Amino acid sequence: MKSTQTTSRKQQHIDLTLKNDVSFRAKSTGFERLEFQHNALPEINFSEVDTTAVFLGKKMQLPFIISSMTGGYRDAVRINRLLAEVCDKKNIALGVGSQRQAMENTTYLRSFSVVREVAKKIPVFGNLGAAEVAALRDVSSVQKLVDLIEADGFAVHLNPLQELLQPEGNTNFRGVLHGIETLVASLPVPVIVKEIGAGLSADVAQRLLNAGVQMIDVAGAGGTSWAGVELLRRKTIGNKKSLKLDEHAMLTRTFWDWGIPTANAVREIGALKHEYPSLHVIASGGMGSGLDAAKAFALGADYAAVARPILKVIESGGVNAAVQFLSVWEMELKGAMFLTGSRTINELQTKQLVENA
């Protein structure tokens, strides 16, 4: 029964995010309030702009990641194959969705392993939820998930808001930090810790760094609202009697816009690099363009990640449309670098942003 619930929930999440407006309503990422100072004398050629980056030990053409989205049900094989094709063509990284279902049974293992059938050389990372990590007895089950996709890294997603609002959510979060610390010490690949759309604070990042984590994905507010997704899912899975606004549905509406805006989270956590130079920051959560990515880098991020927008493009236009989407982001990023006199991402990270009027 548990595995069946996990499988159906994963498919419902994808369907709802593709067919409905589940964006934040009263809160933005914050990037629209920031701008670069134009440099009319950049003293570089546009052809010199270098966007390459190293992620999980592998060189990428762009500092972009397609964030963890799905896996664990029949159609996820198709979706993850397409996502892997896009990443392979653009030489960027890919995260698979939560592998919880793969821990429960073997029915849909290929929905995860298909990414390596398609993309042999790109950085790929696995993924498991915080509540499952808190309940781990040992790391052998997680090692199997790493092996399943020949992962270069493994992500733990922190989603207390989503678990609070899911009808079948698991809110047992005591012991998550200890579980993460165990994974860091025991897994042969780096551990990434990420939120899923409500953001990470500097305080949480500090605790993760003290536990040995060196890669943090802020996954801030301003993109997909998982409170919104869960409100719509409650209506989808309920019968007519349960469609009334019970206390749980009211709670979901209350928290639709809960979270730390992405720009704020990147700025706060990026500032910790002065004390922790080995820290790498991933900016995600409503990233809307290559210019947003450039702003995130100036705030302290090392990589920018996107999820729902790329999936929507794939579903409407296929792999070629998604590759074109990312090529536009690439040109926007390169444009921002040229116009600030930044030859590399490292140089872009030294540029100042100002609040626009």
C-alpha positions in Angstrom: 0.0 0.0 0.0 2.8 2.4 0.9 4.6 1.9 -2.4 1.3 2.4 -4.3 0.7 5.7 -2.5 4.2 6.9 -3.2 3.9 6.0 -6.9 0.5 7.7 -7.4 1.6 10.8 -5.4 4.6 11.3 -7.7 2.5 11.2 -10.8 -0.1 13.5 -9.3 2.6 16.1 -8.5 3.9 16.1 -12.1 0.4 16.3 -13.5 -0.6 19.2 -11.3 2.5 21.3 -11.8 2.2 20.9 -15.6 -1.5 21.7 -15.8 -2.0 24.4 -13.1 -0.6 27.7 -12.0 1.1 26.7 -8.8 3.4 29.7 -8.6 3.7 31.8 -5.5 1.0 34.5 -5.4 2.2 37.3 -3.1 5.9 36.6 -3.0 8.6 36.8 -5.7 12.2 35.5 -5.9 13.6 39.0 -5.3 15.8 39.0 -8.4 13.6 41.5 -10.1 14.6 44.1 -7.5 18.3 43.8 -8.3 20.4 44.9 -11.2 24.0 45.1 -12.3 25.8 48.3 -12.9 26.4 48.5 -16.7 30.0 48.5 -17.7 30.4 50.4 -21.0 34.1 49.6 -21.1 34.3 45.8 -20.4 37.7 45.4 -21.9 37.0 41.8 -23.0 35.7 40.3 -26.2 32.4 38.5 -26.1 34.1 35.5 -27.6 36.3 35.3 -24.4 33.3 34.8 -22.1 33.8 31.4 -20.4 30.8 29.8 -18.7 32.3 26.4 -17.9 32.0 25.0 -14.4 33.0 21.9 -12.5 30.2 20.1 -10.6 30.6 16.9 -8.6 34.0 16.5 -10.2 32.9 16.8 -13.8 33.3 19.7 -16.2 30.1 21.2 -17.6 29.7 23.7 -20.4 27.3 25.7 -18.3 26.8 26.2 -14.6 23.3 24.9 -14.9 21.4 22.0 -13.4 18.0 20.5 -14.1 16.7 20.0 -10.6 15.3 16.8 -9.1 11.7 16.3 -10.3 10.5 12.8 -10.7 10.8 9.0 -10.8 9.0 6.0 -9.4 6.1 5.5 -11.7 5.5 4.3 -15.3 5.6 7.6 -17.2 8.7 8.8 -15.3 10.8 6.6 -17.5 9.8 8.7 -20.5 10.2 12.0 -18.6 13.6 11.2 -17.1 14.9 9.9 -20.5 13.9 13.3 -22.1 15.5 15.3 -19.3 18.7 13.2 -19.6 18.8 13.8 -23.4 18.5 17.6 -22.8 21.3 17.6 -20.2 23.5 15.4 -22.4 23.1 17.8 -25.3 23.9 20.9 -23.3 26.5 19.2 -21.0 24.8 20.2 -17.8 23.9 18.3 -14.6 20.7 16.3 -13.7 19.1 15.4 -10.4 16.6 12.6 -10.3 13.4 12.9 -8.2 13.0 11.3 -4.8 14.1 7.6 -4.9 11.9 6.7 -2.0 9.8 4.4 -4.3 13.0 2.6 -5.3 13.6 1.8 -1.6 10.1 0.4 -1.3 10.1 -2.0 -4.2 11.8 -2.7 -7.6 8.8 -2.0 -9.9 10.0 1.3 -11.4 13.8 1.2 -10.9 14.3 2.0 -14.6 12.5 5.3 -14.1 15.7 6.3 -12.4 18.4 4.2 -14.1 17.3 5.4 -17.5 19.2 8.6 -17.0 22.5 6.7 -17.3 21.3 4.8 -20.3 21.0 8.2 -22.1 23.7 10.3 -20.5 26.9 8.6 -19.6 29.2 11.5 -18.9 27.1 14.3 -17.2 27.0 14.8 -13.5 24.0 13.0 -12.0 22.8 12.9 -8.4 20.3 10.8 -6.5 17.7 12.1 -4.0 15.9 11.1 -0.9 13.6 12.9 1.6 14.6 14.2 5.0 12.1 12.0 6.9 13.5 8.9 5.2 17.0 9.9 6.1 16.0 10.4 9.7 14.7 6.9 9.9 17.7 5.2 8.3 19.3 2.3 10.2 22.4 2.3 8.0 23.5 3.7 4.7 23.3 0.5 2.7 19.9 1.3 1.3 21.1 4.7 0.2 24.2 3.2 -1.3 22.0 1.1 -3.5 20.2 4.2 -4.7 23.6 5.7 -5.6 24.6 2.6 -7.5 21.3 2.5 -9.3 22.1 5.6 -11.3 25.9 5.6 -11.0 25.5 8.8 -9.1 28.2 11.4 -8.7 26.5 12.9 -5.7 23.4 12.4 -3.5 20.8 15.0 -2.4 18.8 15.0 0.7 15.7 17.2 0.3 14.3 19.1 3.2 10.5 19.5 2.8 8.9 20.1 6.2 6.3 22.4 4.7 5.2 19.9 2.1 5.1 17.0 4.6 3.0 19.1 6.9 0.5 19.8 4.2 0.3 16.4 2.5 -2.6 14.3 3.7 -0.2 11.4 4.1 2.8 13.5 5.0 5.5 12.3 7.4 6.4 15.1 9.8 8.9 13.0 11.9 11.9 15.3 11.3 13.8 14.6 14.6 17.1 13.1 13.7 17.4 14.5 10.1 20.6 16.3 10.8 22.2 13.2 12.4 21.1 11.2 9.4 22.7 13.7 7.0 25.9 13.7 9.0 26.0 9.9 8.7 25.6 10.1 5.0 28.3 12.6 4.6 30.7 10.4 6.6 29.7 7.1 4.9 28.8 7.7 1.3 31.6 7.7 -1.3 30.0 10.6 -3.1 29.3 14.2 -2.0 26.1 15.0 -0.2 23.9 17.9 -1.4 21.2 19.3 0.9 18.4 21.1 -0.7 15.0 22.6 0.0 12.2 22.2 -2.5 10.8 25.7 -2.7 10.6 27.3 0.8 14.2 28.3 1.0 17.1 27.7 3.4 18.3 30.2 6.0 21.8 31.0 7.0 21.2 29.3 10.4 20.2 26.0 8.7 23.1 26.3 6.3 25.5 26.8 9.3 24.2 23.6 10.9 24.6 21.7 7.7 28.2 23.0 7.3 29.0 21.9 10.8 27.7 18.4 9.9 30.2 18.3 7.0 27.9 19.3 4.1 29.7 21.3 1.4 27.0 21.8 -1.2 23.7 23.5 -0.5 20.8 24.2 -2.8 18.7 27.1 -1.4 15.6 26.2 -3.4 13.9 29.4 -2.3 10.4 30.9 -2.5 9.1 32.5 -5.6 8.8 29.6 -8.1 6.6 26.6 -7.5 4.5 26.7 -4.3 4.3 23.2 -3.0 1.6 24.4 -0.6 -0.4 25.3 -3.7 0.4 21.9 -5.3 -0.9 20.1 -2.2 -4.0 22.1 -2.0 -4.9 21.2 -5.6 -4.0 17.6 -5.0 -6.3 17.4 -2.0 -9.1 18.4 -4.3 -8.0 15.9 -7.0 -7.8 12.9 -4.7 -10.7 13.7 -2.4 -14.4 12.6 -2.8 -17.1 15.2 -2.9 -17.6 15.1 0.8 -13.9 15.8 1.5 -13.8 18.7 -1.0 -15.1 21.1 1.6 -12.4 23.3 3.1 -11.5 21.3 6.2 -8.8 22.5 8.6 -6.1 20.8 6.6 -7.1 22.6 3.4 -7.3 25.9 5.2 -3.8 25.3 6.5 -2.6 24.7 3.0 -4.1 28.0 1.8 -2.5 29.9 4.7 1.0 28.7 3.8 0.7 29.1 0.0 3.3 31.9 0.1 5.5 30.7 3.0 9.2 30.7 2.5 12.4 32.7 2.1 12.8 34.4 -1.3 15.5 32.8 -3.4 17.6 36.0 -3.8 17.6 36.5 0.0 18.6 32.9 0.7 21.4 33.0 -1.9 22.8 36.2 -0.4 22.7 34.9 3.2 24.2 31.5 2.5 26.7 32.9 0.0 28.1 35.1 2.7 29.1 32.1 4.6 31.8 31.3 2.0 34.1 33.7 3.8 34.2 31.3 6.8 33.6 28.1 4.7 35.6 28.5 1.4 34.7 24.9 0.4 31.0 25.7 0.4 29.2 25.5 -3.0 25.8 27.1 -3.4 23.1 26.2 -5.9 20.5 28.8 -6.6 17.1 27.5 -7.4 13.5 28.4 -6.8 11.8 30.5 -9.5 14.9 31.1 -11.6 13.4 32.7 -14.7 16.3 33.5 -17.0 20.0 33.4 -17.6 20.0 37.0 -16.2 18.5 35.7 -12.9 21.3 33.1 -12.8 23.9 35.8 -13.3 22.4 37.8 -10.4 22.5 34.7 -8.3 26.1 34.2 -9.1 26.8 37.8 -8.0 25.1 37.1 -4.8 27.3 34.1 -4.1 25.8 31.1 -6.0 28.1 28.7 -8.0 25.3 27.0 -10.0 21.7 27.7 -11.0 19.0 25.1 -11.2 15.6 24.9 -12.9 12.8 22.4 -12.8 9.2 23.0 -13.7 9.9 25.5 -16.6 12.1 23.0 -18.4 9.6 20.2 -18.0 6.8 22.3 -19.4 8.9 23.1 -22.4 9.8 19.5 -23.0 6.1 18.4 -22.7 5.0 21.0 -25.2 7.9 21.1 -27.6 10.2 18.1 -27.0 13.9 17.9 -26.4 14.9 20.4 -29.1 12.7 23.0 -27.6 14.2 22.4 -24.2 17.7 22.7 -25.6 16.7 26.0 -27.3 15.3 27.2 -23.9 18.7 26.5 -22.3 20.5 28.1 -25.2 18.6 31.3 -24.5 19.6 31.1 -20.9 23.2 30.6 -22.0 23.1 33.7 -24.1 21.5 35.8 -21.4 24.2 34.7 -18.9 26.9 35.4 -21.4 25.4 38.8 -22.1 25.4 39.7 -18.5 29.0 38.6 -18.1 30.1 40.6 -21.1 28.2 43.7 -20.0 29.8 43.5 -16.5 33.3 42.8 -17.9 33.3 39.3 -16.4 35.3 36.7 -18.4 34.5 33.8 -16.0 31.8 32.9 -13.5 34.4 33.5 -10.7 34.8 37.1 -12.0 31.0 37.5 -12.2 30.8 36.5 -8.5 32.8 39.7 -7.6 30.3 42.1 -9.2 28.0 44.2 -7.1 24.2 44.3 -7.5 22.2 47.3 -6.6 18.5 47.7 -5.7 16.6 49.2 -8.6 14.3 52.2 -8.1 
